[in-house]
Amino acid sequence: MNRLAAALLLAFTATGVLAQGVPAAPAAATAEAPAFNLEADVLRSMKTFDVPGMAIAIVKDGKVVAARGFGVRKLGQPAPVDGQTLFEVASNSKAFTAVALAMLVDEGKLAWDDPVTRHLPDFQMFDAYVTHAMTVRDLLTHRSGLGLGAGDLLWWPTTTFTADEIIEKLRYIRPATSFRNSYAYDNLLYIAAGKIIASKSGKSWGETVRERILTPVGMRTTTTSLAESAGVLNQSNAHARIDDRIAAVKSMPVPNGAGAVGINTNAEDIARWMMVLLDAGKLANAGKDAQGKDVRLFSEARSREMWSAQTPIRIAEPKPALAATRPNFRAYGLGFELKDYKGMKLATHGGALQGFYSQVTLVPEAKLGIAILTNAESGPAMASLQYRILDQFLAIAPTDWIGRFGAVTQEAHDKELARIAKEAGRRVGKSQPSLPLAAYDGDYVDAWYGKVSITPEGGKHMLRFSRTPDLSGPLEHFQHDTFIVRWKERNFNADAYVTFALNPDGSIERIKMAPISTETDFSFDFADLNLVPVKVKKAE
């Protein structure tokens, strides 16, 4: 999820499954906000934030209140989103990884505080102490000392690295803080967690999740990879902005991200998942076991652990219009973010991959679950609906969250465009590179990513990431020894500065990169790269 979206995220009809729930007493309309109407609210949010298709699941007190779709699967085509339309849910897959590990804890096959090296003997971090001290719990709690999204370029956009290669490269990624010092969201350690699950089952993460979680829960149409979804007709297309206009784009297969991402699901199936989570692991309609106990996916003890604070998260101050969304506490548990709203605890998580954003919000005390699946990249679209639905089912006076998030989002975007324009206006227009353009060509290597090349092509100089086929684009001079790379895949919205540092003799010492826009997704962790020229051996 990009930095801007992450900051902002802080009568039922039509296609899908509908059931009679028992919602809270409807909150009366106010001068600011009309009375709650799911269809009207969703359609307004989609229009405000340019989202072609959306699926909503709401469960309350063990019943499905809504599991249905809105809009279209692909812009420009009539096929509608319904309750069975598949969406990529990206990091909402982390809850499945946490539950799979919780089941292993229940079975005595591992403990949360086991050293990771007990289960992955070759596991190694940059620091030897961290290597030996890191536990299974640490893999799930974003407190490893790695920086935000560190190493994500190993799997995003689609790369040719294997999961084993990604885990091996952890040893080359320098920490940003000390171990267990602070929260910084990461994906690579969930890939390692997925590897532990696979090693215990003798099957892949996806096969294990299907056999041990999806099948017992009844998530019959959910898949664990895009390859598995390939033959499914009823699935949504990815959409992203290109030159500030929404457009259909290709999906991003990331099979090497299993454990961190991978689940593709729909409103009907995710409703079943939320009911199991809200019932502390009890499987609905599964009856009793031979000992007369409820049949469970995982124990109540594991449920409490997953929703107990493990790593505190700093609370940012929202814009005044969104002040009521500010939590009193915020932390990460095991596969879930924890915070409160109007005095009630929430267990929640977001997901973001190219062209898909999703949000799952659970209110254990109210037995309420909300899932919002979208085929676009708008955190505010989900956040506005999340609070709108929470207000309705928690009997809170309604607020026009769609209008408020819309105004705040537009203001932030306008300010960012103005900042970029101002920065461009400061450039020294008559400056020249220190070296002839051909002198910048060559191979460069980073300790954890590997090789990046600059080569002449059609009168331009192309920057290419060797293990990321889609990450290539021409360099254009900005000022002095700084260039801008414009990625061929314009939907990445991740153009970056490329700055060359020179040695005293005029040779190139290194390349540093930085995203141009603060709206660039943090998983484009260009700033963490330290690219140095590959020395070419001279022929004797």
N, C-alpha and C positions, 0 to 999 in steps of 0.2 A: 504494500500500500504506500502511495507516495506521501511525502512529508506533510503536504497541505491537507490531504484527505485524512491522514492519521490524526492530525491536530483537531480537525473539525468533528472527527467521529467521536471525539470524546462521547344493513341487511346484506348477506353474502350471496352472490350470484355467479353465474357463468361457469366455464369449464373447470373441472377439478372435483375434489372430494369435499363434501360439506357434511358436518355433523352438528347436532344440537349440543352446544356447550352451555355452561352456566356462567356467563360473564358477570363481572361486577356491575353494580348499578351504574347505568350510563351517566357519565359526567355531563352536566348541562352545558349547552353552548354558551360562549362568552362573547363579548363585543369583538374580541380579537379573532376567536376561532369558532367555526361552525361545529355543529354536533358531529361526532365521529361517524364516518361512513367509509368502510374499508375500500370499496371500489373507487369512490370519488377521491379519497386521500391518496391511494396508490397511483391513480392516473394523473393526479396533479403533481405528485412527486416525479413521476416519469417525465412529464412534460417540462417541469422546472429544471431538472438535471440531465435531460437528454438521455434517457435510458430506454432502449427499444423494448426490452422484455424483462419481466420480473415474476418471481414466484414467492408466495407467502405461505408460511405454515404457522398456525397458532394452536397451542394445546393449553388446556386449562382443566385442572382437577381430574387428570387422567383421561380426558376426552379431547378429540380433535375438533376444534371450533372451525378451523379453516385450513384447507390445503389446496391451493388453486393458483392459477397463472393469470398473467395480464400481459397485453402487448404481443409482440411477435418474436419468434426465435431468431430471425435474421432480418435486418433492415431491408426494406424493399420487396420482401416476400410475404405472402399472406399466412403462412403456417403459424398458428397461435401457440403461445406458451400455455400449458395446462399443468395439472398437478403431477404429471409423470414426466415432464420435460427435464432432461438432465442438464445440470450446470456444474462447472468446475467450482469446487469450494475451497481449493488451495489450503491455506493454513488452518481452516476448520478441520483438516485432517489430523492436526496435532492432538485433538481430543481422542481420536481413535488410537493413536500411538500410546497415549497415556493410559487409556483403558486396557489395551493389550498388555502393557507392563503391569498394571494393577492386578490383572488376572494371574500373571505369573507370580506376583507377590502372594496372592491368595493361595496359590498352589505350592508355595515354598520353594520355587525354582530360582528365585532371586529376592533380594531385599533392596528397598529404595536406597539404602546407604552402603550397598556393596561398592567397592571400587570398580570403575568401568573396566579396568585392566583384568579383573577377574573373569569378565565375560567377553572382552575383546582384547586379547593379550598384546596385540600390536598397536593398540591405541596410544597415541602420543600427541601431547600439546607442545607449544613452543617452550614452555617452562617445565623443567623436570619435576618440580614440586607439584605443579598443577596436574601433571600426568598421573602421578601416584595418588593425589588427594581427591581427584574428581570422582564423584559417585554417580550412580544411575539417576538419583534425584537431581543432581546438578545438570544433567543433560537436558532436563525439562524446564528449568527455572530461569534461564536467561541471566545468569550471574557468573558466567565463566571468566569474565575479564575481556572477552572478545568485544570489539566495537559493534555498533549497530549494523546488522546485515553483513558482518565481516565474512568475506569469502563467497558471497552469493554468486559472483561471476563464474564460479566453478559449475553452477547448474542453471543459471538464468542469465540471458536467454538460453534456449536449448543448446547444450554443449555435448561434446563427445566424450567427456570424462565419465568413468563408471563411478558408482557409489563408493566402491572400495578405494578408487583413486582420490576421491574427494576426502574421505576420512583420513587417508594417508597424508594429504596435504595440510591437514590441521596443524601439523608440527612446524610449518613454515609461516604461519600467520601470527604476527606479533600481537600481544594483548594491548588493549587500549587503557585498561585499568587493572588494579590488582584483583586477584581471585576472590569471588564472593563479595566484592566491594559495592557493586551497584548493578542496576538493571540495564541491560542492552539487548534488544530483541535479536535473536539469531535463528538460523535455519539449519546450519551444518550439524549441530549437536543432536537435532532431532533425526537427521539422517543416520547418525551413529546409533541413536536409540532404536531406529527401525532395523538396523543391522543386528542388534542384540535380540530383538524379537524373532528375526529370521533364523538366527543361530540356534535359538532354543527350540524352534519348531521344525527345523530342517526344511522349511519351505520359504518362499519369498515373503516379504512384508505383506504384499497384496493378497497372496493366497491365504496367509494366516489370518489377516483381517476379515477376509470373506468367510472363511470357515468358522472362525471363533466369535465374530461379532455380527457381521451383516446377516448371515443365515439365521442365527438364533433370534435376532431382533426382528426379522421379517423384512429387511431392506433388500427386496428381491431384485430390483432393477438398478441398484447402486453399483458402480464399478470402482475399481481401484487404480485405473490408468486410462489414458486416452486410447491406448491400443485396444483395451478391452471394450471401450465405448465405440470403437470404429464402425461396427455394424448396426448401431442403434440409430433408427430414423428420428426418433423424438428426442433430439438434443439441441441445445441452444448454440448459436454461433457467438464467437467473441466479437466485441466492438470496442473501439478506442477512438480517441480524437486524433485527427490528422489536420494540421493547420487550423486547429480550434473547431473542427467540424466532426461530428460523430460519423464513424464509418465501420463497416464490417471488416474484420481482419482475421488472419489465420490464428488458430490456437497454437499454444506453445507446449509441445510434449516435453515433459521433464521426468522421464522414468528414473533418473538418478537422484531425484529429490524425494523418493519414497520414504515415509516417516515424517517428513515435514509437510509434504503436499501429496496429492494423488487421488483423493476421493472425488468422485463425480456423483451427485445425487439429485433428488427432486423433492418437491414439497411433501408428497405423501410419505416417502421413506424417512425424510429428516424429522417429520412429526413423530414417527415411531421411535427414532433415536432419542429425541428430546424427552419422551415419556419415560423411557428407561432411565435416563440420567436423572430426571426429577423424582423417580421412585427409588433412588439410591441403588440402582443395579437390578432391581426386580424385573423379570421378564413378564410382560402382560400376557394373560391367558395361558401361561405355561403350567399353572397348577402347582402341585407339591412334589417333592422328591420322595425317595423311599423312606426317608426319616421324617416325613411330614413337614419339611421346611419349604419355604418359597423357593422356586427355581430362580436362580440369579445369574446374571452375567458377571457381576463382581459384588463384593461384600459391602455392607454399610460402612465398615471401617475404612475401606479404600475410598469410598465416596467422600467421606469426611476429609480424608487426606488430600484428595484432588482439589477440593474446594476450600482448603486452608491456605492462608497466606504463607508463601515461601520467600518471595523477594519483594520488598517494598518498591513501589513505582512513584516517582515524583509527580505531584499533582500540578498540572499547568493551569493557569488562570484563563478561563474562556473569555471571549468577547462579552460585553455586558448583556447583549441580547440572548446569550446562551448561558447566563450565569446560573440558572436553575439546574443545569446539567452537571455542575461541578460536584464531584463526589467528596465525601469526608474522608474516605480512605481509598487507596488503590494499591493493588498488589498482584503478583502473578502466583498462581497455584501450581498444579501439575496439569498442563495442557489447557488451562483456562485462565483468563484474566478475571480478577475479583475487584469489585467496587460497590458503591451503594448509590441508590437513587431514592430520594424522598424517604430515607431511613430504612430502605429495604435492600438487602444484599443481592447483588447480581453476579452470576457466573457467565462470562461472555467471551466471545472471540470473534475476530474478523479474519477474512481470507482475501487474498489478492493475487491473481495471476493475469497474464496478458488478456485483457478483454473481459474479465470476470471479477466481480467483488461479491462477497457474501458476509453476512453477520448472523450469529446465533446468540441469543440472549435468554438466560434462564433466571427465574425468580423463585428459588426454592421455597421460601416461606409462603408464597401465593400459589405454588404448583402451576406456574405460568411459564410457557416457553414460546419464544418468537424466533422464527428463522426467516431471513430475507435473502433471496438469491437473485442476482442481477447479471445481465450480459453486457455490462458496461463498467467503467472505472470511476464510480462516484461514491465516495464515502458519505458525503452529506445526504444523498438520496436515501441511503439506508438509515443513517442516524436520525433523520427527521421522522421517518416512519416508525423507527424503533420507539422513540419517545412518544409519538402520537398513540401507538398501540399500548405502551405501558400506562400512559395516563388513563386510557379508557378502561383497562382491565384492573387497574389499581384504584379506580374511582377518584382520580385526581382531576381537578378543574382543567379543561383543555387549553392548550397553548397552540398558536399557529406555528408549530415547529418547521413546517415546510417553508413558509414564508421567511422565518427567521434564519434558518440555515441557508436558504437561497440568497438572502441579502448579504450575509456574512461571507459566503463562498464567493460571490461575485466581487465584493469589495476586496477580498484577499487576492483574487486572481488579477483584478485590475492593478492593484498595487505591485504585484510581482511583474506584470508586463511593463509597468512604468519603471521599475527598478532595472530590469534588463535593458530597456531602451536608454536609460540614463547611463548605465555602465558602458553600453556600446558607444554612446556619445562622448565618453571620456577618452576613448581610444586615441592613441597618437596616430592619426591617419597617414602621415608621411613617413612613419618609421618603416624600416626594412629589416628582414631577417639578417642575422649576423653572418650566415653562411649561404652559399648557393643552395637552392632548393634540393638539388640532388644529394647534397651532403647529409640531409636529414633521413634519406632512405636507408634502409637496412633492417636487421632483426634486433629486437630488444627483448629482454627476458626479465620476468618478475619471479621471485622465489616461490610464491604459492600458485600463481596462475600459470606461468610458463611464457610462451613466446607470443609476441605481438610484432607485426611486420609493417613497414612502410615501403611501398613499391610504386614506381611510375606506371601509370595506366591511362592511355588516351589523353595525354596532356595534363593529367592531374596526378596527385600523389595520394595513394589510397592507404588508409590505416586498416589493418585486418587483425582480428584476434584468432589465433591459429586453431583453437578448440571450440570456437563459437561461430558457426557458419554464417549466422545472420548479422554478426557484429562487425560490420565493415562500412567504410564511408570515406569520401574525399576530405582532405585537409584544405582549409582556406586560411590565408594569413589574417591574423587579428591585429597584433602589434608586436614589435620587437621579436622575441623568439617564442611567442605564443600563437598557436593556431587554434582553429575550431574544427572539430570533426562533426560532419553532418551525416548521421547514419542513414544508409539507404532505406532501412525500415523506418519510415517516418512516424509510424504509430508508436515507436519506442518513446518519443517525446523525451529524449535523454541526450541531446547534443552536449558535447563537453569541450572544455578548454584543454589543449594539449601544449604543455610548456616544456621547452628544452633548456636544461641548465648546461653551461659550457665549462670546460676546464680552462686553466690559464693559457694553454696552447691552442685553444679554439676548437678542440675536439669535444664531442658531446659526452657529458658526464652521465646524465639521466633524463628521463621524462617523468613529469608528474601530470596527472589529469584531475579535473574537477568538473562537476556538472554545471552547466550554465544557469539552470533554473532550480530554485528550491522546491519546485513541484516535481522534480525528477524522482522516480521511485528509489528508495534507499537501497534496494537490492542491486542497482547499478553502482556498485561500490568502487568506482574508478579512483576515488581519492585515496584508497588504500594501496594502490599499486605503486611500486617503486621499480620502474623499468630502466634497466641499464643496457648499454649496447653489448651485443654478442661480439666478442673479440674474434676476428678472423685470423686463423693461423696463416702466416706467409709461407709460400712455397720456398723450400731451401734450394 
